Amino acid sequence: MLRQVPRMAMTRPRGAGPPEPVGAASHVPSRDDTLANHAKETLYQRDFRFSRCVTCESRDGVLVLRGRVPSYYLKQLAQATVADIGGIRQIDNRLDVFVGTASPPQRPR
């Protein structure tokens, strides 16, 4: 015997794209997503340079900072900036420091 599944009602607001099911669960950000987003916002508010060169990921309360910054000071500043965010158990600072605009080595002629 086949079990009949009830159909979900569909709604479509005016001018909107395809209809979405009524009662469908909307995307609720996970705790890790929330922590990573909060860390990004905090960094960007602290220093605009972080917005282009630092990314934040969180997993089980461990915040990972990735990217490249032009000084050790900014690497430490990034870590200190996010250190007081509630819910972060540990910070894994994987920021690389590049100093100056070193050109690649020249081949001998």
PyMOL commands that set and color helices and strands:
alter all, ss='L'
color gray80, all
select helices_A, chain A and resi 31-46+50-53+72-82
alter helices_A, ss='H'
color red, helices_A
select strands_A, chain A and resi 10-11+20-21+54-59+62-69+90-97
alter strands_A, ss='S'
color yellow, strands_A
deselect
rebuild
show_as cartoon
